Amino acid sequence: MQKAFDYVPEYKKTTLSNGTRVVTEHHPSSRATSAGIYIDLGSRDEPDHLGGAAHFIEHLAFKGTNKRNAYEIVKEIEAVGGELNAYTTREYTCFHSCTLREHLSLSMDVLSDLVSDALFDPVEFDKERQVVLQEIMMASDDLEEYIFDMYFERAFPGNPLSNPILGTVESINAMKRDDLYEFYQTRYKAEHLVVSVAGSVNHDEVVALVEKNLLMKPNKPVLVERKIPSMEIIKQFYKKDTEQVHYLLGLPSSSFKSDSRFESYIVNAFLGGGMTSQLYQKIREDKALAYTVYSYLQSFTDSGLMMFYVGTSEDKLEQVSQMVINELKLIINNGLTSEQLNFYKRQVRGQIMLGADDIENRMNSLAVNEMVFSEYRPVDSVISEIEKVSVESSKAFINEHFDFNKAGCMLLGKCEKSLQDKIFGLI
């Protein structure tokens, strides 16, 4: 088996006395160093009255700390050619930077400042509320993105996974500064943090920087029980004055912790993961029925979805949806051939190995593996797991998850009722 690296990256982990976990991976030839502080707080962990809180906190941290104002936060990193950013998912929040290795100390100082000492100034709170509202409205204009949020909302009713990461106009308008600051103070605690650094780094130096800049007092962890979602079967149409109809079909899939997650990678690649996939080749290349067509694998710690998206015109919608269903029926009935399996295993393996050359990608992988598995998963071990996927194991994954009785379908755009009924009747 081809190795991901010509050298063996040195991985180390230290759990500080206050509970913060520090993980590093040493890449001796890298000029870049990527650092991230991860908080096990995502949109699915928000209380009912704080929808969109995790994302709003991410915004507000950049508006000023006790040490730096908003401009100084970004200026210090960009002044040395670095990058500073943050993002929120349904299961965690990340503040991250990428700089030259000699500026790691600066990165850790700024990142720690954001995570541990944000001001939540009332004036800035009201100003940034308007920015988040603009972001929500912008996202609603991107119908390809919007339909995924709509799908989650309808597929997981009553479960926090249904909540949009950005929150809603109503939830953001109703949010109070003191409630949000209390949430920040409660969840941004040592035991909830993972500090991840990849590049030409010395682990002990990183630990010393964390202890210097992020030495929070240990607190009893605030445990939020995540409820495993049960997926509602949806067949729903939303009228929108658009040129295209947005078609989205969802099927259950593997979680991050499932033994069949590697099979899900291969099946997703085969069906719609790239330009050589079945759906792309047949719908776009052979029939020219759509510009955008793909499958998307959404995995969580306890559940997952495989989703199939196509944007097409109303007059082509029936043909497109029939082709998606036909492709799913083919793989349900026949599985993958050895030739197909080996092709997509090579493809996925290559993608993983190419991703391993990206220091930011390695930093992210270290943190996610620590949060999900509490262990290190070297790139070579992941590739080894990909190699173990067989015709039989991929068929077992398909048999377990690809059940049309559990499928959901959503349409967004202009579509006559009779056509809607035809589309929904296919599953």
C-alpha positions as a Python dict, from the first residue, in 0.01 Angstrom:
ca = {
    (1, 'M'): (0, 0, 0),
    (2, 'Q'): (130, 344, -96),
    (3, 'K'): (208, 559, 207),
    (4, 'A'): (48, 898, 253),
    (5, 'F'): (378, 1058, 358),
    (6, 'D'): (744, 998, 276),
    (7, 'Y'): (802, 1046, 648),
    (8, 'V'): (606, 946, 956),
    (9, 'P'): (432, 1250, 1109),
    (10, 'E'): (493, 1268, 1481),
    (11, 'Y'): (166, 1285, 1675),
    (12, 'K'): (145, 1381, 2041),
    (13, 'K'): (-136, 1450, 2284),
    (14, 'T'): (-142, 1615, 2624),
    (15, 'T'): (-443, 1663, 2850),
    (16, 'L'): (-382, 1962, 3073),
    (17, 'S'): (-473, 1965, 3440),
    (18, 'N'): (-781, 2175, 3362),
    (19, 'G'): (-909, 1924, 3106),
    (20, 'T'): (-811, 2099, 2780),
    (21, 'R'): (-675, 1854, 2524),
    (22, 'V'): (-378, 1953, 2307),
    (23, 'V'): (-302, 1747, 1996),
    (24, 'T'): (-22, 1810, 1747),
    (25, 'E'): (119, 1653, 1434),
    (26, 'H'): (476, 1743, 1334),
    (27, 'H'): (547, 1788, 962),
    (28, 'P'): (916, 1883, 945),
    (29, 'S'): (921, 2029, 593),
    (30, 'S'): (614, 2252, 626),
    (31, 'R'): (661, 2628, 633),
    (32, 'A'): (297, 2674, 730),
    (33, 'T'): (152, 2604, 1071),
    (34, 'S'): (-221, 2561, 1113),
    (35, 'A'): (-371, 2602, 1460),
    (36, 'G'): (-728, 2562, 1574),
    (37, 'I'): (-925, 2576, 1895),
    (38, 'Y'): (-1235, 2357, 1880),
    (39, 'I'): (-1532, 2377, 2112),
    (40, 'D'): (-1772, 2083, 2129),
    (41, 'L'): (-2063, 2317, 2079),
    (42, 'G'): (-2271, 2322, 1762),
    (43, 'S'): (-2622, 2417, 1664),
    (44, 'R'): (-2760, 2086, 1791),
    (45, 'D'): (-2645, 2176, 2143),
    (46, 'E'): (-2837, 2502, 2171),
    (47, 'P'): (-3132, 2550, 2407),
    (48, 'D'): (-3466, 2619, 2243),
    (49, 'H'): (-3457, 2993, 2314),
    (50, 'L'): (-3107, 3040, 2165),
    (51, 'G'): (-3136, 2909, 1810),
    (52, 'G'): (-2828, 3021, 1620),
    (53, 'A'): (-2632, 3098, 1939),
    (54, 'A'): (-2317, 2897, 1854),
    (55, 'H'): (-2280, 3081, 1523),
    (56, 'F'): (-2363, 3420, 1678),
    (57, 'I'): (-2094, 3366, 1945),
    (58, 'E'): (-1844, 3294, 1669),
    (59, 'H'): (-1926, 3635, 1517),
    (60, 'L'): (-1918, 3828, 1844),
    (61, 'A'): (-1579, 3693, 1952),
    (62, 'F'): (-1427, 3877, 1654),
    (63, 'K'): (-1586, 4206, 1762),
    (64, 'G'): (-1344, 4259, 2047),
    (65, 'T'): (-1177, 4116, 2357),
    (66, 'N'): (-1031, 4273, 2669),
    (67, 'K'): (-695, 4285, 2493),
    (68, 'R'): (-783, 4369, 2131),
    (69, 'N'): (-1049, 4555, 1936),
    (70, 'A'): (-1204, 4403, 1622),
    (71, 'Y'): (-946, 4556, 1387),
    (72, 'E'): (-648, 4456, 1599),
    (73, 'I'): (-767, 4093, 1609),
    (74, 'V'): (-738, 4049, 1233),
    (75, 'K'): (-456, 4300, 1180),
    (76, 'E'): (-204, 4111, 1393),
    (77, 'I'): (-248, 3791, 1192),
    (78, 'E'): (-279, 3949, 847),
    (79, 'A'): (24, 4174, 916),
    (80, 'V'): (244, 3861, 899),
    (81, 'G'): (65, 3718, 595),
    (82, 'G'): (-150, 3480, 795),
    (83, 'E'): (-518, 3395, 784),
    (84, 'L'): (-769, 3395, 1069),
    (85, 'N'): (-1123, 3263, 1055),
    (86, 'A'): (-1391, 3059, 1230),
    (87, 'Y'): (-1685, 2839, 1145),
    (88, 'T'): (-1974, 2663, 1314),
    (89, 'T'): (-2121, 2322, 1236),
    (90, 'R'): (-2409, 2131, 1386),
    (91, 'E'): (-2170, 1960, 1629),
    (92, 'Y'): (-1877, 2193, 1698),
    (93, 'T'): (-1729, 2542, 1657),
    (94, 'C'): (-1376, 2614, 1538),
    (95, 'F'): (-1151, 2921, 1553),
    (96, 'H'): (-845, 2867, 1334),
    (97, 'S'): (-542, 3035, 1183),
    (98, 'C'): (-270, 2957, 933),
    (99, 'T'): (65, 3134, 956),
    (100, 'L'): (432, 3075, 895),
    (101, 'R'): (573, 2847, 1161),
    (102, 'E'): (765, 3133, 1327),
    (103, 'H'): (435, 3306, 1405),
    (104, 'L'): (273, 3020, 1597),
    (105, 'S'): (304, 3207, 1927),
    (106, 'L'): (106, 3498, 1782),
    (107, 'S'): (-160, 3262, 1646),
    (108, 'M'): (-210, 3094, 1982),
    (109, 'D'): (-230, 3431, 2157),
    (110, 'V'): (-500, 3564, 1924),
    (111, 'L'): (-701, 3241, 1908),
    (112, 'S'): (-694, 3203, 2286),
    (113, 'D'): (-809, 3561, 2323),
    (114, 'L'): (-1113, 3495, 2103),
    (115, 'V'): (-1211, 3179, 2287),
    (116, 'S'): (-1153, 3289, 2646),
    (117, 'D'): (-1186, 3666, 2668),
    (118, 'A'): (-1447, 3803, 2425),
    (119, 'L'): (-1626, 4114, 2550),
    (120, 'F'): (-1974, 4084, 2397),
    (121, 'D'): (-1999, 4462, 2402),
    (122, 'P'): (-2372, 4557, 2394),
    (123, 'V'): (-2325, 4807, 2112),
    (124, 'E'): (-2131, 4555, 1904),
    (125, 'F'): (-2391, 4291, 1991),
    (126, 'D'): (-2669, 4495, 1831),
    (127, 'K'): (-2455, 4580, 1529),
    (128, 'E'): (-2347, 4219, 1470),
    (129, 'R'): (-2706, 4102, 1507),
    (130, 'Q'): (-2774, 4295, 1185),
    (131, 'V'): (-2480, 4124, 1014),
    (132, 'V'): (-2608, 3780, 1111),
    (133, 'L'): (-2957, 3871, 988),
    (134, 'Q'): (-2804, 3974, 656),
    (135, 'E'): (-2621, 3641, 643),
    (136, 'I'): (-2947, 3454, 704),
    (137, 'M'): (-3119, 3645, 424),
    (138, 'M'): (-2825, 3587, 191),
    (139, 'A'): (-2838, 3214, 265),
    (140, 'S'): (-3211, 3207, 190),
    (141, 'D'): (-3135, 3356, -152),
    (142, 'D'): (-2897, 3068, -225),
    (143, 'L'): (-3167, 2813, -296),
    (144, 'E'): (-2927, 2524, -342),
    (145, 'E'): (-2806, 2580, 16),
    (146, 'Y'): (-3150, 2676, 144),
    (147, 'I'): (-3316, 2350, 41),
    (148, 'F'): (-3070, 2152, 256),
    (149, 'D'): (-3162, 2360, 563),
    (150, 'M'): (-3530, 2313, 481),
    (151, 'Y'): (-3477, 1939, 450),
    (152, 'F'): (-3311, 1913, 791),
    (153, 'E'): (-3587, 2118, 948),
    (154, 'R'): (-3857, 1885, 815),
    (155, 'A'): (-3666, 1556, 844),
    (156, 'F'): (-3572, 1593, 1212),
    (157, 'P'): (-3870, 1766, 1377),
    (158, 'G'): (-3833, 1811, 1749),
    (159, 'N'): (-3460, 1734, 1737),
    (160, 'P'): (-3201, 2015, 1756),
    (161, 'L'): (-3040, 1877, 1439),
    (162, 'S'): (-3333, 2036, 1257),
    (163, 'N'): (-3220, 2384, 1358),
    (164, 'P'): (-3042, 2595, 1095),
    (165, 'I'): (-2685, 2672, 1198),
    (166, 'L'): (-2737, 3044, 1138),
    (167, 'G'): (-3057, 3051, 1340),
    (168, 'T'): (-3370, 3219, 1209),
    (169, 'V'): (-3468, 3584, 1174),
    (170, 'E'): (-3704, 3534, 1468),
    (171, 'S'): (-3450, 3363, 1697),
    (172, 'I'): (-3173, 3615, 1628),
    (173, 'N'): (-3406, 3913, 1676),
    (174, 'A'): (-3526, 3769, 2007),
    (175, 'M'): (-3178, 3690, 2140),
    (176, 'K'): (-3053, 3888, 2440),
    (177, 'R'): (-2690, 3979, 2495),
    (178, 'D'): (-2681, 3853, 2856),
    (179, 'D'): (-2827, 3514, 2763),
    (180, 'L'): (-2575, 3468, 2485),
    (181, 'Y'): (-2283, 3577, 2704),
    (182, 'E'): (-2391, 3331, 2974),
    (183, 'F'): (-2399, 3055, 2713),
    (184, 'Y'): (-2046, 3153, 2606),
    (185, 'Q'): (-1925, 3152, 2966),
    (186, 'T'): (-2089, 2817, 3034),
    (187, 'R'): (-1977, 2620, 2728),
    (188, 'Y'): (-1645, 2781, 2638),
    (189, 'K'): (-1471, 2602, 2924),
    (190, 'A'): (-1148, 2406, 2944),
    (191, 'E'): (-1305, 2060, 2938),
    (192, 'H'): (-1491, 2142, 2617),
    (193, 'L'): (-1182, 2252, 2425),
    (194, 'V'): (-947, 2075, 2186),
    (195, 'V'): (-640, 2266, 2069),
    (196, 'S'): (-505, 2122, 1744),
    (197, 'V'): (-184, 2225, 1565),
    (198, 'A'): (-21, 2080, 1255),
    (199, 'G'): (302, 2186, 1085),
    (200, 'S'): (668, 2204, 1177),
    (201, 'V'): (591, 2224, 1547),
    (202, 'N'): (731, 2116, 1879),
    (203, 'H'): (459, 1964, 2095),
    (204, 'D'): (602, 2084, 2425),
    (205, 'E'): (621, 2438, 2287),
    (206, 'V'): (255, 2421, 2184),
    (207, 'V'): (155, 2295, 2529),
    (208, 'A'): (350, 2580, 2690),
    (209, 'L'): (175, 2833, 2464),
    (210, 'V'): (-166, 2691, 2555),
    (211, 'E'): (-84, 2699, 2925),
    (212, 'K'): (34, 3059, 2889),
    (213, 'N'): (-260, 3189, 2684),
    (214, 'L'): (-554, 2958, 2755),
    (215, 'L'): (-512, 2858, 3117),
    (216, 'M'): (-876, 2837, 3219),
    (217, 'K'): (-973, 2712, 3561),
    (218, 'P'): (-1113, 2359, 3559),
    (219, 'N'): (-1489, 2351, 3581),
    (220, 'K'): (-1737, 2071, 3600),
    (221, 'P'): (-1824, 1993, 3236),
    (222, 'V'): (-2165, 2108, 3118),
    (223, 'L'): (-2296, 1792, 2959),
    (224, 'V'): (-2565, 1835, 2697),
    (225, 'E'): (-2726, 1507, 2606),
    (226, 'R'): (-2758, 1473, 2231),
    (227, 'K'): (-3074, 1294, 2129),
    (228, 'I'): (-3034, 1046, 1846),
    (229, 'P'): (-3267, 1172, 1573),
    (230, 'S'): (-3539, 968, 1411),
    (231, 'M'): (-3586, 1074, 1052),
    (232, 'E'): (-3931, 1181, 941),
    (233, 'I'): (-4038, 1065, 595),
    (234, 'I'): (-4099, 1384, 402),
    (235, 'K'): (-4250, 1452, 62),
    (236, 'Q'): (-4275, 1826, 45),
    (237, 'F'): (-4298, 2099, -216),
    (238, 'Y'): (-4216, 2467, -158),
    (239, 'K'): (-4325, 2717, -417),
    (240, 'K'): (-4065, 2970, -525),
    (241, 'D'): (-4054, 3189, -832),
    (242, 'T'): (-3739, 3040, -985),
    (243, 'E'): (-3611, 2933, -1325),
    (244, 'Q'): (-3511, 2593, -1192),
    (245, 'V'): (-3667, 2335, -965),
    (246, 'H'): (-3437, 2220, -685),
    (247, 'Y'): (-3471, 1847, -621),
    (248, 'L'): (-3335, 1685, -304),
    (249, 'L'): (-3368, 1321, -202),
    (250, 'G'): (-3239, 1187, 129),
    (251, 'L'): (-3165, 838, 260),
    (252, 'P'): (-3028, 728, 598),
    (253, 'S'): (-2653, 669, 609),
    (254, 'S'): (-2372, 585, 851),
    (255, 'S'): (-2264, 795, 1146),
    (256, 'F'): (-1903, 895, 1212),
    (257, 'K'): (-1876, 609, 1458),
    (258, 'S'): (-2035, 342, 1241),
    (259, 'D'): (-1831, 44, 1121),
    (260, 'S'): (-1972, 105, 773),
    (261, 'R'): (-1865, 468, 738),
    (262, 'F'): (-1591, 377, 490),
    (263, 'E'): (-1842, 192, 276),
    (264, 'S'): (-2053, 507, 275),
    (265, 'Y'): (-1755, 703, 134),
    (266, 'I'): (-1720, 462, -157),
    (267, 'V'): (-2092, 442, -234),
    (268, 'N'): (-2123, 820, -222),
    (269, 'A'): (-1828, 858, -461),
    (270, 'F'): (-1984, 606, -698),
    (271, 'L'): (-2328, 765, -703),
    (272, 'G'): (-2259, 1138, -710),
    (273, 'G'): (-1929, 1230, -550),
    (274, 'G'): (-1752, 1362, -857),
    (275, 'M'): (-1747, 1403, -1234),
    (276, 'T'): (-1696, 1029, -1290),
    (277, 'S'): (-1996, 939, -1074),
    (278, 'Q'): (-2299, 764, -1217),
    (279, 'L'): (-2542, 1052, -1164),
    (280, 'Y'): (-2308, 1316, -1306),
    (281, 'Q'): (-2226, 1113, -1613),
    (282, 'K'): (-2581, 1005, -1690),
    (283, 'I'): (-2777, 1319, -1601),
    (284, 'R'): (-2534, 1591, -1705),
    (285, 'E'): (-2289, 1439, -1952),
    (286, 'D'): (-2510, 1190, -2138),
    (287, 'K'): (-2850, 1363, -2126),
    (288, 'A'): (-2757, 1729, -2057),
    (289, 'L'): (-3053, 1757, -1819),
    (290, 'A'): (-2882, 1963, -1547),
    (291, 'Y'): (-2576, 2171, -1472),
    (292, 'T'): (-2550, 2081, -1102),
    (293, 'V'): (-2594, 1722, -986),
    (294, 'Y'): (-2423, 1549, -696),
    (295, 'S'): (-2462, 1336, -386),
    (296, 'Y'): (-2360, 1462, -44),
    (297, 'L'): (-2268, 1261, 262),
    (298, 'Q'): (-2367, 1424, 592),
    (299, 'S'): (-2234, 1231, 891),
    (300, 'F'): (-2287, 1309, 1258),
    (301, 'T'): (-2160, 1135, 1570),
    (302, 'D'): (-2479, 933, 1600),
    (303, 'S'): (-2651, 940, 1261),
    (304, 'G'): (-2610, 1026, 896),
    (305, 'L'): (-2774, 1109, 566),
    (306, 'M'): (-2681, 1056, 204),
    (307, 'M'): (-2846, 1325, -4),
    (308, 'F'): (-2894, 1359, -379),
    (309, 'Y'): (-2931, 1704, -530),
    (310, 'V'): (-3019, 1817, -883),
    (311, 'G'): (-3114, 2161, -1012),
    (312, 'T'): (-3311, 2140, -1335),
    (313, 'S'): (-3598, 2294, -1530),
    (314, 'E'): (-3957, 2192, -1463),
    (315, 'D'): (-3994, 2021, -1800),
    (316, 'K'): (-3694, 1795, -1725),
    (317, 'L'): (-3774, 1727, -1360),
    (318, 'E'): (-3964, 1403, -1408),
    (319, 'Q'): (-3692, 1252, -1624),
    (320, 'V'): (-3420, 1363, -1384),
    (321, 'S'): (-3593, 1229, -1074),
    (322, 'Q'): (-3665, 899, -1250),
    (323, 'M'): (-3296, 867, -1337),
    (324, 'V'): (-3195, 927, -975),
    (325, 'I'): (-3438, 661, -856),
    (326, 'N'): (-3328, 418, -1129),
    (327, 'E'): (-2964, 460, -1027),
    (328, 'L'): (-3050, 391, -666),
    (329, 'K'): (-3251, 85, -762),
    (330, 'L'): (-2959, -46, -967),
    (331, 'I'): (-2718, -24, -676),
    (332, 'I'): (-2977, -168, -435),
    (333, 'N'): (-3033, -467, -662),
    (334, 'N'): (-2680, -522, -790),
    (335, 'G'): (-2438, -351, -554),
    (336, 'L'): (-2097, -257, -690),
    (337, 'T'): (-1891, -474, -921),
    (338, 'S'): (-1529, -545, -831),
    (339, 'E'): (-1417, -314, -1111),
    (340, 'Q'): (-1639, -30, -989),
    (341, 'L'): (-1537, -82, -629),
    (342, 'N'): (-1165, -73, -708),
    (343, 'F'): (-1203, 239, -923),
    (344, 'Y'): (-1377, 437, -649),
    (345, 'K'): (-1149, 303, -377),
    (346, 'R'): (-854, 439, -575),
    (347, 'Q'): (-1040, 767, -616),
    (348, 'V'): (-1121, 805, -245),
    (349, 'R'): (-773, 693, -145),
    (350, 'G'): (-620, 954, -375),
    (351, 'Q'): (-842, 1227, -236),
    (352, 'I'): (-741, 1137, 119),
    (353, 'M'): (-372, 1135, 32),
    (354, 'L'): (-394, 1468, -150),
    (355, 'G'): (-583, 1612, 146),
    (356, 'A'): (-303, 1493, 374),
    (357, 'D'): (-68, 1742, 204),
    (358, 'D'): (-286, 2027, 330),
    (359, 'I'): (-169, 2130, 677),
    (360, 'E'): (-505, 2290, 762),
    (361, 'N'): (-679, 1967, 666),
    (362, 'R'): (-448, 1770, 895),
    (363, 'M'): (-512, 2012, 1181),
    (364, 'N'): (-886, 1969, 1135),
    (365, 'S'): (-861, 1590, 1116),
    (366, 'L'): (-663, 1574, 1441),
    (367, 'A'): (-929, 1774, 1623),
    (368, 'V'): (-1233, 1596, 1481),
    (369, 'N'): (-1084, 1252, 1554),
    (370, 'E'): (-1013, 1364, 1910),
    (371, 'M'): (-1367, 1496, 1958),
    (372, 'V'): (-1537, 1196, 1799),
    (373, 'F'): (-1310, 902, 1883),
    (374, 'S'): (-1079, 1042, 2154),
    (375, 'E'): (-789, 897, 1960),
    (376, 'Y'): (-542, 961, 1678),
    (377, 'R'): (-622, 819, 1336),
    (378, 'P'): (-317, 841, 1107),
    (379, 'V'): (-383, 891, 738),
    (380, 'D'): (-233, 550, 659),
    (381, 'S'): (-477, 378, 895),
    (382, 'V'): (-772, 549, 723),
    (383, 'I'): (-640, 437, 385),
    (384, 'S'): (-604, 86, 525),
    (385, 'E'): (-972, 93, 625),
    (386, 'I'): (-1067, 207, 275),
    (387, 'E'): (-872, -86, 132),
    (388, 'K'): (-1074, -327, 347),
    (389, 'V'): (-1402, -224, 184),
    (390, 'S'): (-1527, -516, -24),
    (391, 'V'): (-1808, -591, -265),
    (392, 'E'): (-1982, -773, 18),
    (393, 'S'): (-1936, -502, 281),
    (394, 'S'): (-2052, -226, 45),
    (395, 'K'): (-2360, -432, -41),
    (396, 'A'): (-2428, -479, 331),
    (397, 'F'): (-2416, -101, 378),
    (398, 'I'): (-2660, -52, 89),
    (399, 'N'): (-2894, -321, 220),
    (400, 'E'): (-2897, -162, 566),
    (401, 'H'): (-2954, 200, 463),
    (402, 'F'): (-3102, 228, 116),
    (403, 'D'): (-3468, 170, 187),
    (404, 'F'): (-3720, 376, -12),
    (405, 'N'): (-3962, 340, 278),
    (406, 'K'): (-3719, 564, 470),
    (407, 'A'): (-3648, 806, 185),
    (408, 'G'): (-3751, 1171, 187),
    (409, 'C'): (-3793, 1406, -106),
    (410, 'M'): (-3817, 1784, -127),
    (411, 'L'): (-3887, 2014, -421),
    (412, 'L'): (-3830, 2390, -428),
    (413, 'G'): (-3936, 2608, -720),
    (414, 'K'): (-4225, 2615, -966),
    (415, 'C'): (-4391, 2279, -1020),
    (416, 'E'): (-4749, 2179, -1106),
    (417, 'K'): (-4935, 1964, -852),
    (418, 'S'): (-4967, 1674, -1094),
    (419, 'L'): (-4590, 1672, -1149),
    (420, 'Q'): (-4524, 1690, -775),
    (421, 'D'): (-4740, 1383, -725),
    (422, 'K'): (-4547, 1195, -996),
    (423, 'I'): (-4211, 1280, -839),
    (424, 'F'): (-4317, 1188, -486),
    (425, 'G'): (-4482, 873, -618),
    (426, 'L'): (-4146, 740, -739),
    (427, 'I'): (-4034, 664, -384),
}
